[in-house]
Amino acid sequence: MTRIVALSGSLSRPSRTRALVQLIAERAALGVHAQIEVIDIAELNPALGNTVSFGQFPPALAAAQRSLEAADLIVLGSPVYKGSYSGLFKHFLDLLDPTRLSGKVAILAATGGSDRHALVLEHQWRPLASFFELITAPAGVFVKDTAFANYQLAPHGDEGVAATARIDLAVAQARQLLDWPTSVPNPASSTPISLVA
Ligand SMILES: Cc1cc2nc3c(=O)[nH]c(=O)nc-3n(C[C@H](O)[C@H](O)[C@H](O)COP(=O)(O)O)c2cc1C
């Protein structure tokens, strides 16, 4: 059984980021015998915010850490807050053993209110992923608020179509890194998910 674990760094409920990381995980799981888990920072808080010392973790936090450490594929997603990931997303990662994610494959994802911050994935998320020695899909997935309706990606609008294509590119790259099949049926269209689509 393959394990896909998605981390959502939003403090809000409902959350576009949570919907996005879940969608990325689902598309990554297509055609694979996979189990998906979403770690939601909004659910871990306030226990997460109150945890400052290593080794004294509330059970829910310890379980979330174990899940991430057992993942084959990780989706690292956060809303952009003040030009970076959320503070509690970083705090969750600050409490992880820095060696435990080494060599795992990851897809980087962000939601934001403005396209001006789309490159946060490159100057904030990717260096953080490199610290943990994650192997990241080259395509990051940044999706603006206006691509969502009712906190779900609106797949048929122009922005939703573009976001879905970007997700599928990142998924195909991650699957290639994992040596999983890169061409699988795409449920949203007749186009297969493929690096050369
Ligand atoms: C405290 C705070 C700071 C934010 N800062 C930015 C920002 O710097 N750049 C940006 O593009 N969006 C910013 N936003 C907008 C959120 O990134 C955006 O609405 C995101 O989709 C929220 O995701 P969620 O629905 O998962 O909470 C900010 C939102 C909040 C609440």
The ligand as an SDF file (V2000), in Angstrom:
LIG
                    3D

 31 33  0  0  0  0  0  0  0  0999 V2000
   -3.1600   36.5750    7.6180 C   0  0  0  0  0  0  0  0  0  0  0  0
   -3.2890   36.4600    6.1410 C   0  0  0  0  0  0  0  0  0  0  0  0
   -2.2630   36.9100    5.3290 C   0  0  0  0  0  0  0  0  0  0  0  0
   -2.3390   36.7860    3.9410 C   0  0  0  0  0  0  0  0  0  0  0  0
   -1.2810   37.2170    3.1800 N   0  0  0  0  0  0  0  0  0  0  0  0
   -1.3310   37.0360    1.8340 C   0  0  0  0  0  0  0  0  0  0  0  0
   -0.2220   37.4050    1.0420 C   0  0  0  0  0  0  0  0  0  0  0  0
    0.7950   37.9090    1.5020 O   0  0  0  0  0  0  0  0  0  0  0  0
   -0.2900   37.1800   -0.3020 N   0  0  0  0  0  0  0  0  0  0  0  0
   -1.4030   36.6220   -0.8970 C   0  0  0  0  0  0  0  0  0  0  0  0
   -1.3940   36.4560   -2.1290 O   0  0  0  0  0  0  0  0  0  0  0  0
   -2.4770   36.2620   -0.1580 N   0  0  0  0  0  0  0  0  0  0  0  0
   -2.4690   36.4580    1.1940 C   0  0  0  0  0  0  0  0  0  0  0  0
   -3.5280   36.0760    1.9600 N   0  0  0  0  0  0  0  0  0  0  0  0
   -4.7060   35.4590    1.2960 C   0  0  0  0  0  0  0  0  0  0  0  0
   -4.6960   33.9290    1.4510 C   0  0  0  0  0  0  0  0  0  0  0  0
   -3.4400   33.3700    1.0950 O   0  0  0  0  0  0  0  0  0  0  0  0
   -5.7480   33.3060    0.5240 C   0  0  0  0  0  0  0  0  0  0  0  0
   -7.0070   33.8550    0.7640 O   0  0  0  0  0  0  0  0  0  0  0  0
   -5.7880   31.7800    0.6810 C   0  0  0  0  0  0  0  0  0  0  0  0
   -6.5070   31.2260   -0.3880 O   0  0  0  0  0  0  0  0  0  0  0  0
   -6.4500   31.3460    1.9820 C   0  0  0  0  0  0  0  0  0  0  0  0
   -6.4630   29.9310    2.0220 O   0  0  0  0  0  0  0  0  0  0  0  0
   -7.4770   29.1060    2.9420 P   0  0  0  0  0  0  0  0  0  0  0  0
   -8.8580   29.2320    2.3300 O   0  0  0  0  0  0  0  0  0  0  0  0
   -6.9420   27.7220    2.8900 O   0  0  0  0  0  0  0  0  0  0  0  0
   -7.3830   29.6960    4.3070 O   0  0  0  0  0  0  0  0  0  0  0  0
   -3.4910   36.2170    3.3390 C   0  0  0  0  0  0  0  0  0  0  0  0
   -4.5440   35.7840    4.1770 C   0  0  0  0  0  0  0  0  0  0  0  0
   -4.4440   35.8880    5.5280 C   0  0  0  0  0  0  0  0  0  0  0  0
   -5.5870   35.4050    6.4090 C   0  0  0  0  0  0  0  0  0  0  0  0
  1  2  1  0
  2  3  1  0
  2 30  2  0
  3  4  2  0
  4  5  1  0
  4 28  1  0
  5  6  2  0
  6  7  1  0
  6 13  1  0
  7  8  2  0
  7  9  1  0
  9 10  1  0
 10 11  2  0
 10 12  1  0
 12 13  2  0
 13 14  1  0
 14 15  1  0
 14 28  1  0
 15 16  1  0
 16 17  1  0
 16 18  1  0
 18 19  1  0
 18 20  1  0
 20 21  1  0
 20 22  1  0
 22 23  1  0
 23 24  1  0
 24 25  2  0
 24 26  1  0
 24 27  1  0
 28 29  2  0
 29 30  1  0
 30 31  1  0
M  END
$$$$
